[in-house]
Amino acid sequence: MTYKDLKNNIDVDKVIDPVVITDNTASVGSIIDTKGFGSVTFVIAVGTLSDSDATLTVSIDDGDDASLSDAAAVDDAFLIGTEDLASFTFADDGEVRWIGYSGKKRYVRLTLTPADNTGNIPVSAVAVKAHPESVPTTLDS
């Protein structure tokens, strides 16, 4: 059977719970298992950035170990978009950015690293897994 809707062709996983970053400590996302899917898109949303010069840099790691003990920065050839374009500056209040992954490794992880942050950065992120091997996809929770 063919499913022409989005719901039956994706799976969404929580990456970073809604949180307020109050310093320069990186927010390391949950490890996403890509088994059964051909791509992952990370969707990142921020609220109002209260610091006038803070930045939030996006990076993506991948590997074959479930704990990502073999994690390495993803080669740009496997990114859909760029980490620079998915990152935020203090002027990006209330924005949503995304970056895709189409690599061959089974596990992938998003990290958000703030710099020059002395205020608050409200942020959250999800992973949208797409191009499933079989449809319909099932709801995890």
C-alpha positions in Angstrom: 0.0 0.0 0.0 1.2 3.5 -0.7 0.9 6.2 1.9 1.0 9.7 0.5 0.8 11.5 3.9 3.8 12.6 6.0 2.6 10.9 9.2 3.0 7.4 7.9 6.4 8.1 6.4 8.3 9.6 9.3 9.2 8.9 12.9 9.9 11.7 15.4 12.3 11.4 18.4 13.0 13.8 21.2 16.6 15.1 21.0 16.8 18.0 23.6 13.9 18.5 26.0 12.8 22.2 26.2 15.5 23.7 28.4 17.0 27.2 29.2 20.7 27.3 28.7 22.1 29.8 31.2 25.9 29.5 30.6 28.3 28.2 27.9 27.8 24.4 28.7 27.0 22.4 25.6 23.6 20.7 25.3 24.3 17.2 24.0 21.2 15.6 22.4 19.9 12.1 22.7 21.5 9.5 20.4 19.2 8.7 17.5 19.1 5.2 16.0 18.6 5.5 12.3 17.9 1.8 11.7 15.1 1.4 9.2 15.4 5.0 7.9 17.4 6.7 5.1 17.7 10.1 6.6 17.3 12.3 9.7 16.4 15.9 10.0 17.1 17.7 13.2 14.7 20.6 14.0 15.9 23.1 16.5 13.8 25.9 18.0 14.9 28.8 20.2 12.9 31.3 22.2 14.0 34.8 23.1 17.8 35.0 23.6 18.3 37.5 26.4 22.1 38.0 25.8 23.1 40.6 23.3 26.1 38.7 21.8 25.4 35.0 22.5 25.7 32.4 19.8 24.5 28.8 19.6 26.6 26.5 17.3 25.2 23.3 15.9 27.3 20.2 15.4 26.5 16.6 14.4 28.4 13.4 15.2 27.8 9.9 14.0 29.1 6.4 14.6 28.2 2.7 14.6 28.4 2.1 18.4 25.1 2.5 20.3 26.8 4.7 22.9 28.6 6.7 20.2 31.9 5.8 21.8 33.2 6.0 18.2 31.6 9.4 17.5 33.1 11.5 14.9 32.1 14.8 13.3 29.9 14.1 10.3 31.5 14.7 6.9 29.8 17.7 5.2 29.0 15.4 2.2 26.4 13.6 4.5 24.8 16.8 5.7 21.8 18.3 4.1 22.4 22.0 4.7 25.3 23.2 6.9 26.0 23.4 10.6 26.7 27.1 10.1 23.2 27.8 8.6 21.6 25.7 11.4 23.3 27.7 14.1 21.9 30.8 15.9 23.1 34.3 16.9 21.6 36.7 19.5 19.5 38.2 16.7 17.6 35.0 16.0 14.9 35.2 18.6 12.0 32.8 18.2 13.5 31.1 15.1 13.5 27.5 14.0 16.4 25.9 12.0 17.0 22.4 10.7 19.8 20.3 9.3 19.6 16.9 7.6 21.8 13.8 7.8 22.0 11.1 5.1 25.1 9.3 6.2 25.7 5.6 6.5 26.4 5.3 10.2 23.6 3.8 12.4 23.7 6.4 15.2 23.7 10.2 15.1 23.7 13.0 17.7 23.1 16.7 17.7 25.1 19.0 20.0 24.3 22.7 20.7 27.2 24.7 22.0 26.6 28.3 23.3 29.3 30.9 23.4 29.4 34.4 25.1 26.1 33.5 26.9 25.5 35.3 30.1 21.7 35.3 29.7 19.1 32.7 28.8 18.7 30.6 25.6 15.5 28.7 25.6 15.9 25.8 23.2 14.5 22.4 22.2 15.2 19.9 19.4 13.6 16.9 17.7 14.8 14.4 15.1 12.5 13.6 12.2 13.5 10.3 10.7 12.4 9.8 7.1 12.7 7.6 4.0 11.6 4.4 6.0 12.3 0.9 4.7 8.7 0.0 5.4 5.5 2.0 5.8 3.4 2.8 7.7 5.8 3.8 10.5 4.6 3.1 14.0 4.1 5.6 16.8 6.8 5.0 19.5 4.9 6.5 22.4 
